Amino acid sequence: MQGRLEVVVLYLVVFLGAGLGGAFRLGVNELAARLLGIEFPFGTLIINVLGAFIMGLLTEYFAFRGGMSQEVRLFLTTGVLGGFTTFSTFALESVMLWERGQWGPSIAYVALSVFLSIGALIAGLAIVRLIIQAQTV
């Protein structure tokens, strides 16, 4: 019985984290639309790059520091970041730009999303490594 309760708790923390991440995503999208307009999907681009960066920070922190419970790790990564990042929306917006004949922006959006997200994740990993190394010296 204990095992089932633990599984239910894991699903619950992911559920709560995803709701929070989705709310953050809505806020970033609305802010980006107000500040940058809606002609280009800046909000989704920002969300995916920021989400990749934060994922890099968290996973490297968890790897170096350990001690985080599975519930906390799942809440933050699968839950909050899973609800925050928007790969399916990215795919839809890429195709919508393409279908509107905006081939240049569509290609730029795909390239920027992929390369900036990977770069942001690497930056997150590197930052935590530097902090950890500085603390161990």
C-alpha angles and dihedrals in degrees: 000000000000091000093056092050091052091052091049090051091052091052090046095052091048090048092051093045092050091053091052092046091050090052090050089050091053091050094050092046092051093047093048091049091052095045102034106022131239103268091095125032095247093150094059092043091052092046095051094046093045091045091052090049093050091046088055092050094048099044093048091046091050090048094051101035102032115176093100113127120242088245093058093045093049093044092055102036110028093026112036098024093038089055092042102050119071115203094152090051089048090055092049094048091048091054093043091055090048094048091051088058093253094132096155095052090043093054092042091050093051093045094045093046094050100040098038092047092051090045091049092051091050089048091052091051092048095048093054091045090053092048092048092047091049091052094050095051 
